[in-house]
């Protein structure tokens, strides 16, 4: 977020398309691609399909995303440097999840060892 707010010109690249940008970031797969329909996005944000198409056009023109549209379906791909910065946040989250899992395993093993020592 700091990158978007503090780097000159970055807020302007997102412009009026904040809803769409954050939706792409939140729902994209590991390769940065998110596929949906215009109608689903319009319903989610209580906007018109035309508004969603304008947001898409804005982000493409600004070099934030690449997008492919076929009828009602649309696919988005986040471009660099946005992709790198989202991956860094995702990797940090995964590492935190791994650490939580290891802590739970440690507690479980400690509890099991303690119970065996008490029963001996």
C-alpha positions as CSV (number, residue, x, y, z in Angstrom):
1,X,0.0,0.0,0.0
2,X,2.8,2.4,0.8
3,X,4.2,1.9,-2.7
4,X,0.8,3.0,-4.2
5,X,0.3,6.0,-1.9
6,X,3.8,7.4,-1.7
7,X,5.4,6.8,-5.1
8,X,4.7,9.8,-7.4
9,X,2.1,9.0,-10.0
10,X,1.1,5.6,-8.8
11,X,-2.3,6.7,-7.3
12,X,-3.1,8.3,-10.7
13,X,-2.4,5.0,-12.5
14,X,-5.1,3.4,-10.4
15,X,-7.3,6.5,-10.8
16,X,-11.0,5.7,-10.6
17,X,-10.5,2.0,-10.8
18,X,-9.6,1.2,-7.2
19,X,-12.5,-1.3,-6.8
20,X,-11.3,-3.3,-9.8
21,X,-7.6,-3.1,-8.9
22,X,-8.2,-4.4,-5.4
23,X,-10.6,-7.1,-6.7
24,X,-7.9,-8.3,-9.1
25,X,-5.2,-8.4,-6.3
26,X,-7.5,-10.2,-3.9
27,X,-8.7,-12.8,-6.4
28,X,-5.8,-13.5,-8.7
29,X,-4.1,-16.8,-8.9
30,X,-0.3,-17.3,-8.4
31,X,0.5,-16.2,-11.9
32,X,-1.4,-13.0,-11.4
33,X,-4.5,-13.9,-13.5
34,X,-8.1,-13.3,-12.5
35,X,-11.1,-14.4,-14.6
36,X,-14.7,-13.3,-14.1
37,X,-17.6,-11.7,-15.9
38,X,-18.4,-8.0,-16.2
39,X,-21.9,-8.7,-14.7
40,X,-20.4,-10.3,-11.6
41,X,-18.1,-7.3,-11.0
42,X,-20.9,-4.9,-11.6
43,X,-23.2,-6.6,-9.2
44,X,-20.5,-6.9,-6.5
45,X,-19.7,-3.2,-6.6
46,X,-23.3,-2.0,-7.4
47,X,-22.0,-0.4,-10.6
48,X,-23.0,-0.6,-14.2
49,X,-21.2,-3.0,-16.7
50,X,-20.1,0.1,-18.6
51,X,-18.4,1.5,-15.4
52,X,-16.5,-1.8,-15.0
53,X,-15.4,-1.7,-18.6
54,X,-14.2,1.9,-18.1
55,X,-12.2,0.8,-15.0
56,X,-10.7,-2.0,-17.1
57,X,-9.8,0.4,-19.9
58,X,-8.2,2.8,-17.4
59,X,-6.0,0.2,-15.8
60,X,-4.9,-1.2,-19.2
61,X,-4.1,2.3,-20.5
62,X,-2.1,3.1,-17.3
63,X,0.0,-0.1,-17.6
64,X,-1.3,-1.7,-14.4
65,X,-3.0,-4.7,-16.0
66,X,-3.3,-6.6,-19.2
67,X,-6.8,-7.7,-20.0
68,X,-8.5,-10.0,-22.4
69,X,-12.2,-9.9,-23.0
70,X,-14.5,-12.3,-24.8
71,X,-18.2,-11.3,-24.7
72,X,-19.3,-11.3,-21.1
73,X,-16.1,-12.9,-19.7
74,X,-13.0,-11.0,-18.9
75,X,-9.5,-12.0,-17.7
76,X,-7.1,-9.7,-16.0
77,X,-3.3,-10.1,-15.5
78,X,-1.5,-7.8,-13.1
79,X,1.7,-6.3,-14.5
80,X,5.0,-5.4,-12.9
81,X,5.9,-3.8,-10.6
82,X,2.5,-4.5,-9.0
83,X,2.8,-8.2,-9.4
84,X,6.2,-8.3,-7.6
85,X,4.9,-6.3,-4.7
86,X,1.7,-8.5,-4.3
87,X,3.8,-11.7,-4.5
88,X,6.1,-10.3,-1.7
89,X,3.1,-9.8,0.5
90,X,1.7,-13.2,-0.3
91,X,5.1,-14.9,0.4
92,X,5.3,-13.2,3.7
93,X,1.7,-14.4,4.6
94,X,2.7,-17.9,3.6
95,X,5.8,-17.8,5.7
96,X,3.7,-16.7,8.7
97,X,1.2,-19.5,8.1
98,X,4.1,-22.0,7.9
99,X,5.4,-20.7,11.3
100,X,2.0,-21.0,12.9
101,X,1.8,-24.6,11.6
102,X,5.2,-25.4,13.1
103,X,4.2,-23.9,16.4
104,X,1.0,-25.9,16.5
105,X,3.0,-29.1,15.7
106,X,5.6,-28.2,18.4
107,X,2.8,-27.8,21.0
108,X,1.2,-31.1,20.0
109,X,4.5,-33.0,20.2
110,X,5.3,-31.4,23.6
111,X,1.9,-32.3,24.9
112,X,2.2,-35.9,23.6
113,X,5.7,-36.3,25.2
114,X,4.5,-34.8,28.5
115,X,1.5,-37.2,28.6
116,X,3.7,-40.2,27.9
117,X,6.1,-39.1,30.7
118,X,3.2,-38.7,33.1
119,X,1.8,-42.1,32.3
120,X,5.2,-43.9,32.7
